[in-house]
């Protein structure tokens, strides 16, 4: 903590150590907290994970960097990347405030390497949330704060950018440990962007094979029908029926049900998860929003049903894709039904693909539902006092 101006033209480093033994993992990056009245310079600050053994050891996770300065003209670099190894460590976090953004921007960047997932929780320090979030450099981030009342995982952000091959995936609901399902619920006060080659994805993050209100059946060992949700699941060639439809088409929040599976094996034939985006500004999708069901990867399994994507935004732009497709069944087995997509905007300029198709199989799953609508403009339905007001007011209800 520095009360005077802070200039950094050199290096501040708290990187984790590399392993020195065969099979060892790398150490995690450390913690940097800089607080000053002003900050300048063109140096570098790093909290990178250390290297693990390239054949057997995992790379260390990135650390954390926090820069809290009312006036920040620093033009140097920050990095909190995961380290290399047989598998890369996950990205750490960099949180920076500037005189132009008093709420700060949280950056999750893994330097162009796909590693372990990074949890993002509502920032509990000062300044208070909402903060801006950038996920980049092939990082994979997920929300880690859940609402016990709704079982939905959610973050409130000032802005959101998912770019440079990064992915934002679902956070576990925490309800049923034997069948965890995943949801992305984001409220963004400003604009949100999903760039090309980047995604918000809950593919195969819904209900497990043989589970859910629209689960596919498996009368005999194997030969499962597809899971249902927005569309019914397809039957298998032996007559095992697919699952039924359920849930709301205009306000979809359910997970897709799993395809028929006998015996039931965890993490196979799952339905798609759920995406709920509430964007007060503009949403641009040049990458993908995806809630697809899983394909059946072995004999006997039906495809999982597509999940849900419910999007509310002032304006929707881009040329990417929004998908909640059912997964394919193994050739003699049923395809998963399509999921449900609802898009509500004031202005819709999106030119990409929007699909909730049923998956292929002995009998294909039915297509799911896609509902688009317009958000009505605000209207004054009552006021007090009832006459024309010429003076300033402090509240509008």
Long-range contacts (C-beta under 8 A, 24 or more apart in sequence): 1-35, 1-36, 2-34, 2-35, 2-36, 2-37, 3-36, 3-37, 4-36, 4-37, 5-36, 5-37, 5-38, 5-39, 5-40, 6-34, 6-36, 6-37, 6-38, 6-39, 6-40, 6-41, 6-69, 7-39, 7-40, 7-41, 8-39, 8-40, 8-41, 8-43, 8-45, 8-74, 8-76, 9-41, 9-42, 9-43, 9-76, 10-43, 11-43, 11-44, 11-45, 11-46, 12-43, 12-44, 12-45, 12-46, 13-44, 13-45, 13-46, 13-47, 14-46, 14-47, 14-63, 15-46, 15-47, 15-48, 15-49, 15-50, 15-63, 16-48, 16-49, 16-50, 16-60, 16-63, 16-83, 17-50, 17-60, 18-50, 18-51, 18-52, 18-83, 19-50, 19-51, 19-52, 19-53, 19-57, 21-53, 22-53, 22-55, 22-56, 23-53, 23-55, 23-56, 23-57, 24-52, 24-53, 24-57, 25-52, 25-53, 25-57, 25-58, 25-59, 25-60, 25-85, 26-50, 26-51, 26-52, 26-57, 26-58, 26-59, 26-60, 26-83, 26-84, 26-85, 26-89, 27-60, 28-60, 28-61, 28-62, 28-63, 28-89, 28-92, 29-60, 29-61, 29-62, 29-63, 29-64, 29-80, 29-81, 29-92, 30-63, 31-63, 31-64, 31-65, 31-66, 32-63, 32-64, 32-65, 32-66, 33-65, 33-66, 33-68, 34-66, 34-67, 34-68, 34-69, 35-68, 35-69, 36-69, 37-69, 37-70, 37-71, 38-69, 38-70, 38-71, 38-72, 38-73, 39-67, 39-69, 39-71, 39-72, 39-73, 39-74, 40-73, 40-74, 41-74, 41-75, 41-76, 42-74, 42-75, 42-76, 43-76, 44-76, 44-77, 44-78, 44-79, 45-76, 45-77, 45-78, 45-79, 46-77, 46-78, 46-79, 46-80, 47-79, 47-80, 47-92, 48-79, 48-80, 48-81, 48-82, 48-83, 48-92, 49-81, 49-82, 49-83, 49-89, 49-92, 50-83, 51-83, 51-84, 51-85, 52-83, 52-84, 52-85, 52-86, 52-89, 53-85, 53-86, 54-84, 54-85, 54-86, 55-86, 56-86, 57-85, 57-86, 58-85, 58-86, 58-87, 58-89, 58-116, 59-83, 59-84, 59-85, 59-87, 59-88, 59-89, 59-115, 60-89, 61-89, 61-90, 61-91, 61-92, 61-115, 61-116, 61-118, 62-89, 62-90, 62-91, 62-92, 62-93, 62-110, 62-118, 63-92, 64-92, 64-93, 64-94, 64-95, 65-92, 65-93, 65-94, 65-95, 65-96, 66-95, 66-96, 66-125, 67-94, 67-95, 67-96, 67-97, 68-97, 68-104, 68-126, 69-97, 69-98, 69-99, 70-97, 70-99, 70-102, 71-98, 71-99, 72-96, 72-97, 72-98, 72-99, 78-107, 79-109, 79-111, 80-109, 81-109, 81-110, 81-111, 81-113, 81-137, 82-110, 82-111, 82-113, 82-115, 82-116, 84-113, 87-115, 87-116, 88-113, 88-114, 88-115, 88-116, 89-115, 89-116, 90-115, 90-116, 90-117, 90-118, 90-139, 90-140, 91-115, 91-118, 91-137, 91-139, 91-141, 92-118, 93-118, 93-120, 95-123, 95-131, 97-127, 101-132, 102-127, 103-127, 103-129, 103-130, 103-131, 103-132, 103-158, 104-131, 104-132, 105-131, 105-132, 105-133, 105-134, 105-159, 106-131, 106-132, 106-133, 106-134, 107-134, 107-136, 108-133, 108-134, 108-135, 108-136, 108-139, 108-141, 108-166, 109-134, 109-135, 109-136, 109-137, 109-139, 109-164, 109-166, 110-137, 110-138, 110-139, 110-140, 110-166, 111-137, 111-138, 112-137, 112-138, 112-164, 112-165, 113-137, 113-138, 114-138, 114-140, 114-165, 115-139, 115-140, 116-140, 117-141, 117-142, 117-169, 118-142, 119-143, 119-144, 119-171, 120-144, 120-155, 121-145, 121-155, 122-155, 122-156, 129-156, 129-157, 130-156, 130-157, 130-158, 130-187, 130-189, 131-157, 131-158, 132-157, 132-158, 132-159, 132-160, 132-190, 133-157, 133-159, 133-160, 133-161, 134-160, 134-161, 134-163, 135-161, 135-162, 135-163, 135-166, 135-167, 135-168, 135-198, 136-161, 136-162, 136-163, 136-164, 136-165, 136-166, 137-164, 137-165, 137-166, 138-164, 138-165, 138-166, 139-166, 139-167, 140-166, 140-167, 140-168, 140-169, 141-166, 141-167, 141-168, 141-169, 142-168, 142-169, 142-170, 142-171, 142-182, 142-184, 143-170, 143-171, 143-184, 143-185, 143-186, 144-171, 145-171, 146-171, 146-172, 146-173, 146-174, 151-175, 152-183, 152-185, 152-253, 152-274, 152-276, 153-182, 153-183, 153-184, 153-185, 154-185, 154-186, 154-187, 154-276, 155-185, 155-186, 155-187, 156-186, 156-187, 156-188, 156-189, 157-186, 157-187, 157-188, 157-189, 158-188, 158-189, 158-190, 159-188, 159-189, 159-190, 159-191, 159-192, 159-281, 160-186, 160-188, 160-191, 160-192, 160-193, 161-192, 161-193, 161-195, 162-193, 162-194, 162-195, 162-198, 162-199, 162-200, 162-287, 163-193, 163-195, 163-198, 164-195, 164-197, 164-198, 165-197, 165-198, 166-198, 167-198, 167-199, 167-200, 167-201, 168-199, 168-200, 168-201, 169-200, 169-201, 169-202, 169-205, 170-201, 170-202, 170-205, 170-273, 170-274, 178-266, 179-207, 179-208, 179-211, 179-266, 181-205, 181-206, 181-207, 181-255, 181-273, 181-274, 182-206, 182-255, 182-273, 182-274, 183-255, 183-273, 183-274, 183-275, 183-276, 184-273, 184-274, 184-275, 184-276, 184-277, 185-274, 185-276, 186-276, 186-277, 186-278, 186-279, 187-278, 187-280, 188-277, 188-278, 188-279, 188-280, 188-281, 188-283, 189-280, 189-281, 190-280, 190-281, 191-279, 191-281, 191-282, 191-283, 191-284, 192-277, 192-279, 192-281, 192-282, 192-283, 192-284, 192-313, 193-283, 193-284, 193-286, 194-284, 194-285, 194-286, 194-287, 194-288, 194-289, 194-318, 194-320, 195-286, 195-287, 196-286, 196-287, 196-320, 197-287, 198-287, 198-288, 199-287, 199-288, 199-289, 199-290, 200-275, 200-277, 200-288, 200-289, 200-290, 201-288, 201-289, 201-290, 201-291, 202-272, 202-273, 202-274, 202-275, 202-290, 202-291, 202-307, 203-272, 203-273, 203-290, 203-291, 203-292, 203-293, 203-294, 204-270, 204-271, 204-272, 204-273, 204-292, 204-293, 204-294, 204-304, 204-327, 205-255, 205-270, 205-272, 205-273, 205-291, 205-307, 206-255, 206-256, 206-257, 206-258, 206-270, 206-271, 206-272, 206-273, 206-274, 206-291, 206-293, 206-304, 206-305, 206-307, 207-255, 207-256, 207-257, 207-258, 207-270, 207-271, 207-304, 208-258, 208-264, 208-266, 208-267, 208-268, 208-269, 208-270, 209-258, 209-259, 209-260, 209-261, 209-264, 209-265, 209-268, 209-269, 209-270, 209-301, 209-302, 209-304, 210-258, 210-259, 210-260, 210-261, 210-262, 210-264, 210-269, 211-257, 211-258, 211-264, 212-243, 212-255, 212-256, 212-257, 212-258, 212-271, 212-305, 213-243, 213-244, 213-246, 213-257, 214-243, 214-244, 214-245, 214-246, 214-256, 214-257, 214-271, 214-305, 214-337, 215-243, 215-257, 215-258, 215-259, 215-260, 216-240, 216-241, 216-242, 216-243, 216-257, 216-258, 216-259, 216-260, 216-261, 216-269, 216-302, 216-334, 216-336, 217-241, 217-242, 217-243, 217-260, 218-260, 218-261, 218-262, 218-300, 218-302, 220-262, 221-262, 221-263, 221-300, 222-262, 222-299, 222-300, 222-301, 222-333, 223-260, 223-300, 223-332, 223-333, 224-259, 224-260, 224-261, 224-262, 224-269, 224-296, 224-300, 224-301, 224-302, 224-329, 224-333, 224-334, 225-259, 225-260, 225-302, 225-329, 225-333, 225-334, 226-259, 226-260, 226-302, 226-303, 226-304, 226-305, 226-326, 226-327, 226-329, 226-333, 226-334, 226-335, 226-336, 226-337, 226-358, 226-359, 226-361, 226-363, 226-365, 227-256, 227-257, 227-258, 227-259, 227-260, 227-269, 227-271, 227-293, 227-302, 227-303, 227-304, 227-305, 227-326, 227-336, 227-337, 227-365, 228-257, 228-305, 228-336, 228-337, 228-365, 228-366, 229-254, 229-255, 229-256, 229-257, 229-271, 229-272, 229-305, 229-306, 229-307, 229-308, 229-337, 229-338, 229-339, 229-340, 229-368, 230-305, 230-306, 230-308, 230-324, 230-337, 230-338, 230-339, 230-340, 230-356, 230-367, 230-368, 230-369, 231-305, 231-326, 231-337, 231-338, 231-356, 231-358, 231-365, 231-366, 231-367, 231-368, 231-369, 232-337, 232-365, 232-366, 233-257, 233-259, 233-260, 233-302, 233-303, 233-305, 233-326, 233-334, 233-335, 233-336, 233-337, 233-358, 233-365, 233-366, 234-302, 234-303, 234-329, 234-334, 234-335, 234-336, 234-337, 234-358, 234-359, 234-361, 234-362, 234-363, 234-364, 234-365, 234-366, 235-334, 235-362, 235-363, 236-260, 236-302, 236-329, 236-332, 236-333, 236-334, 236-361, 236-362, 236-363, 237-332, 237-333, 237-362, 237-363, 238-332, 240-302, 240-333, 240-334, 241-334, 242-302, 242-334, 242-335, 242-336, 242-337, 242-363, 242-365, 243-305, 243-337, 245-337, 245-366, 247-308, 247-340, 248-340, 249-340, 249-342, 249-369, 249-371, 250-342, 250-371, 250-373, 251-310, 251-342, 252-308, 252-309, 252-310, 252-339, 252-340, 252-341, 252-342, 252-369, 253-308, 253-310, 254-307, 254-308, 254-340, 255-307, 255-308, 256-291, 256-293, 256-304, 256-305, 256-306, 256-307, 256-308, 256-324, 256-326, 256-336, 256-337, 256-339, 257-304, 257-305, 258-304, 258-305, 259-293, 259-294, 259-296, 259-301, 259-302, 259-303, 259-304, 259-305, 259-327, 259-329, 259-333, 259-334, 259-336, 260-301, 260-302, 260-333, 260-334, 261-300, 261-301, 261-302, 262-300, 268-294, 268-296, 268-297, 268-298, 268-301, 269-294, 269-296, 269-301, 269-302, 269-303, 269-304, 269-327, 270-294, 270-304, 271-304, 271-305, 271-306, 271-307, 271-336, 271-339, 272-304, 272-305, 272-306, 272-307, 272-308, 272-324, 272-339, 273-307, 274-307, 274-308, 274-309, 274-310, 275-307, 275-308, 275-309, 275-310, 275-311, 276-310, 277-309, 277-310, 277-311, 277-312, 277-313, 278-312, 278-313, 279-311, 279-312, 279-313, 279-314, 280-314, 281-313, 281-314, 281-315, 282-313, 282-314, 282-315, 282-316, 282-317, 283-311, 283-313, 283-315, 283-316, 283-317, 283-318, 284-316, 284-317, 284-318, 285-316, 285-317, 285-318, 285-320, 285-321, 285-322, 285-350, 285-352, 286-318, 286-319, 286-320, 286-352, 287-320, 287-321, 288-320, 288-321, 288-322, 288-323, 289-320, 289-321, 289-322, 289-323, 290-321, 290-322, 290-323, 290-324, 291-323, 291-324, 291-339, 292-323, 292-324, 292-325, 292-326, 292-327, 292-339, 293-325, 293-326, 293-327, 293-336, 293-339, 293-359, 294-327, 294-336, 295-327, 295-328, 295-329, 295-359, 296-327, 296-328, 296-329, 296-330, 296-333, 296-361, 297-330, 298-330, 299-330, 299-332, 299-333, 300-330, 300-333, 301-329, 301-330, 301-333, 302-329, 302-330, 302-333, 302-334, 302-335, 302-336, 302-361, 303-327, 303-328, 303-329, 303-333, 303-334, 303-335, 303-336, 303-359, 303-360, 303-361, 303-365, 304-336, 305-336, 305-337, 305-338, 305-339, 305-365, 305-368, 306-336, 306-337, 306-338, 306-339, 306-340, 306-356, 306-357, 306-368, 307-339, 308-339, 308-340, 308-341, 309-339, 309-340, 309-341, 309-342, 310-341, 310-342, 311-341, 311-342, 311-343, 311-344, 311-345, 312-344, 312-345, 312-375, 313-344, 313-345, 314-345, 314-346, 314-347, 314-375, 315-345, 315-346, 315-347, 315-348, 315-349, 316-343, 316-345, 316-347, 316-348, 316-349, 316-350, 317-349, 317-350, 318-350, 318-351, 318-352, 319-350, 319-351, 319-352, 320-352, 320-353, 321-352, 321-353, 321-354, 321-355, 322-350, 322-352, 322-353, 322-354, 322-355, 323-353, 323-354, 323-355, 323-356, 324-355, 324-356, 324-368, 325-355, 325-356, 325-357, 325-358, 325-359, 325-368, 326-357, 326-358, 326-359, 326-365, 326-368, 327-359, 328-359, 328-360, 328-361, 329-359, 329-360, 329-361, 329-362, 330-361, 331-361, 331-362, 332-361, 332-362, 333-361, 333-362, 334-361, 334-362, 334-363, 334-365, 335-359, 335-360, 335-361, 335-363, 335-364, 335-365, 336-365, 337-365, 337-366, 337-367, 337-368, 338-365, 338-366, 338-367, 338-368, 338-369, 339-368, 340-368, 340-369, 340-370, 340-371, 341-368, 341-369, 341-370, 341-371, 342-370, 342-371, 342-372, 342-373, 343-370, 343-371, 343-372, 343-373, 344-372, 344-373, 344-374, 344-375, 345-372, 345-374, 345-375, 346-374, 346-375, 346-377, 348-372
